[in-house]
Amino acid sequence: MAILKGSVESFSGTITLIPKAEGEIRAEAPEGRRMIRVLVVDDEPDIVYMVKVILRSAGFEVTAASGVGDAITYLAREDPDLILLDLRLGDGEGWEVLDHLKQDGRAGRIPVIILSAQASPSAADRAISEGARGYITKPFVASSLLETVLSHVDAG
């Protein structure tokens, strides 16, 4: 938590952790400030849990979608500030979510960071050419994930 706390303090000043049912952590935005909303699209529950803990403890509002269908349903009603997107999902591929964002005109407005076990340079190159703003390989380091998310939220 020390690494995370240092990174968070440089971004927003403080962290307020509030216990939630079953040991889950959530955060509240500083007064007068809206929480930044992140959609995590991944079908691995352990990865989703880890990302939620990291980002919620840093003051983000985090929602998870377990596949392409869930992500597109969420995107039909919400506009997240950032999307963390796995490429290999149980019901399809993350590329479909990127295509959906292009088709509805939100690809340029919502930063997408790929979070994938595919470590090949060709996958990263394709992701950037398809409109993703970043590429993180699994397994990842918590502080690197947070720094990447913060840099793309700041850049908007």
C-alpha positions in Angstrom: 0.0 0.0 0.0 2.9 2.4 0.5 3.8 2.5 -3.2 0.1 3.1 -4.0 -0.3 5.8 -1.4 2.7 7.7 -2.7 1.4 7.6 -6.2 -2.1 8.6 -5.1 -0.9 11.5 -3.0 0.9 13.0 -5.9 -2.4 12.9 -7.9 -5.2 13.9 -5.6 -3.8 14.7 -2.2 -5.5 12.0 0.0 -7.0 8.6 0.1 -10.2 7.8 2.0 -10.8 4.1 2.4 -14.2 3.0 3.5 -14.8 -0.7 4.5 -17.4 -2.4 2.4 -19.2 -5.8 2.7 -17.0 -8.9 2.5 -13.7 -6.9 2.9 -14.0 -5.1 -0.4 -12.5 -1.6 -0.6 -14.1 1.4 -2.1 -13.1 5.1 -2.0 -14.8 8.4 -2.0 -13.8 11.3 -4.2 -12.5 14.4 -2.4 -15.3 16.9 -1.7 -16.3 18.8 -4.8 -14.7 16.4 -7.2 -16.3 13.6 -9.2 -14.9 10.2 -9.0 -13.2 9.0 -12.2 -15.0 6.0 -13.6 -13.1 3.1 -15.0 -14.6 0.1 -16.8 -12.5 -3.1 -16.5 -13.3 -5.7 -19.1 -11.8 -9.0 -18.1 -13.1 -12.5 -17.6 -10.5 -13.5 -15.0 -12.1 -12.8 -11.5 -8.7 -12.6 -9.8 -7.4 -9.9 -12.2 -10.7 -8.0 -11.9 -10.5 -8.1 -8.1 -6.9 -7.0 -8.0 -7.5 -4.1 -10.4 -10.6 -3.1 -8.4 -8.6 -3.0 -5.1 -5.7 -1.0 -6.7 -7.9 1.6 -8.4 -10.6 1.9 -5.7 -8.0 2.5 -3.1 -6.7 5.3 -5.3 -10.1 6.9 -5.5 -11.5 5.6 -8.7 -15.0 4.2 -9.3 -14.5 0.8 -10.9 -17.1 -1.3 -12.7 -16.3 -4.7 -14.2 -17.6 -6.4 -17.3 -16.8 -10.1 -17.8 -16.9 -10.1 -21.6 -17.7 -8.3 -24.8 -21.5 -8.5 -24.3 -21.4 -7.1 -20.8 -19.0 -4.3 -21.9 -21.3 -3.3 -24.8 -24.3 -3.4 -22.6 -22.6 -1.1 -20.0 -21.4 1.3 -22.8 -24.9 1.6 -24.1 -25.9 3.3 -20.8 -22.7 4.8 -19.4 -19.6 6.7 -20.5 -16.6 5.7 -18.4 -13.6 8.0 -18.2 -11.3 5.1 -19.1 -11.4 1.4 -20.1 -9.0 -1.4 -19.2 -9.6 -4.0 -21.8 -8.4 -7.6 -22.0 -8.1 -9.0 -25.5 -9.1 -12.6 -24.9 -12.5 -12.9 -23.4 -14.9 -15.8 -22.9 -17.5 -14.5 -25.3 -15.2 -12.9 -27.9 -12.2 -10.6 -28.2 -11.5 -7.1 -26.9 -11.0 -5.9 -30.5 -14.8 -6.1 -30.7 -15.1 -3.5 -27.9 -12.6 -1.2 -29.6 -14.6 -1.6 -32.9 -17.9 -0.7 -31.0 -16.3 2.5 -29.6 -15.1 3.5 -33.1 -18.6 2.9 -34.6 -20.4 5.0 -32.0 -17.8 7.8 -32.1 -16.4 7.5 -28.6 -13.0 5.9 -29.5 -11.2 9.3 -29.4 -12.9 10.4 -26.2 -12.6 7.4 -23.9 -9.0 6.2 -23.4 -8.6 2.5 -23.7 -5.7 0.7 -22.2 -5.2 -3.0 -23.1 -4.5 -5.3 -20.2 -3.5 -8.6 -21.7 -1.4 -11.7 -21.3 -0.4 -11.4 -25.0 3.1 -10.0 -24.7 3.9 -9.9 -28.4 5.0 -6.6 -30.0 2.5 -7.3 -32.8 -0.4 -7.3 -30.4 0.7 -4.1 -28.8 1.3 -2.5 -32.2 -2.2 -3.6 -33.4 -3.8 -2.3 -30.2 -2.3 1.2 -30.7 -3.2 1.2 -34.4 -6.8 0.2 -33.5 -7.1 3.2 -31.1 -5.9 2.0 -27.7 -3.8 4.5 -25.8 -1.7 2.0 -23.9 -0.8 -1.7 -23.5 0.0 -3.4 -20.2 0.9 -7.1 -20.1 -0.2 -9.5 -17.4 1.2 -10.1 -14.9 1.5 -6.4 -14.1 3.0 -4.4 -11.2 0.4 -2.5 -9.2 2.2 0.8 -9.2 2.8 0.6 -13.0 -0.9 0.0 -13.6 -1.9 2.9 -11.4 0.7 5.2 -13.0 -0.5 4.3 -16.5 -4.1 4.8 -15.6 -3.3 8.2 -14.0 -1.3 9.4 -17.0 -4.2 8.6 -19.4 -6.8 10.1 -17.2 -4.8 13.3 -16.9 -4.2 13.4 -20.7 -8.0 12.8 -21.1 
